[in-house]
Amino acid sequence: MILEVATLNIKEGLSPDFETSFQKAEKIISSMKGYISHQLKKCIEQDDKYILLVNWETIEDHEIGFRKSDEYQEWKALLHHFYDPFPTVEHYK
């Protein structure tokens, strides 16, 4: 199992809109091959900061299966305009 960890910095004041969009986006990611589970955690100290934790069966399920899919384009349209800067994404065993 691989843990994807993404630090999400949301443009100031847009967190409520981001959370609404994420509710739609999480249906996309949870339908993908190799997806196991995810959690979105809001930072206590910084209002517009989150971490996204996604468990995948393999790194390829994330980097190829998800990121190169048509569904990823929908994910991107829902979420990417909220980020500043673009998230750092790392993988852990």
N, C-alpha and C positions, 0 to 999 in steps of 0.2 A: 504494500500500500504506500502511496505517495501523498504527502500533505503539501498542498499549494497554499502559500501564505502571501496575500496581497495587502499592502498598505494603501488605503484609499484616502486621499485628501480631497475633500469636496469643496467646490467654490463657496465662498462665504455666503451663508444664508440660504443655500439650496438643499440643505440636508433633508427637510421634509419632502421635497420633490424627489430627491434621490431615493429615499426610502420607499416612496410610492412606486417609482419605476423599478426598484429592485424586487418588489413583490411580483411584478410581471416577469422580470428577468430570471428569477430563481426557478420558475417553472421550466424555462428553457434549459438551464444547466442541469437540473435534476433529471431531465429526460435523456441525457447523453450517455452513450456507451461508456462504461468504465467509471461512471460517477458513483460514489458511495454515499457521501453526505456533505453538508456545508453548514457553516455558521457565519453570520455577519454580526460583528461586535462593535458597538459605538464607544469611542474613547470617552472617559470620564473627564479628563483634563482639557481636552480640545473638542469643542462642539462639532466641528465639521470634519472629524477624522474617524475612520473605521478601519478594522481589519476584516478581511474575508479569508476564511479557512475552508478549503475544499479538499476532501479526501477522494482520491482517484485510485483505481486499481493499478494503473501504470502512468508514467510520465507521458508516454505517447498518447494515452487517452486524452490528456489535457492538451498537449502541444500540437498534436496532429489531428486527432479525432474531433476535438472541440474547436480549436482555433482555426482550423481549415474548413469548417462546416458552414453550410448556409445559415444554420441556427446562430452561429457566432456573429454573423452580420446583423441579425436582429438584436442580440445581446449588446453589441457595439452601439447600435442606434439608440437603444434604451438608456445606456449608462455612460458611454465615453465622454459625452459633452459636460458631465458633472466634474470631471477630474482636473485638478491643477495642483501640482504637476501630474503627469501620467503615472499610474501606479508602478511601484517596484514589485515584481513578482518573483518569489523564490520557491524552490521545492525541497522538501525534507523527507528522509526515510524514516 
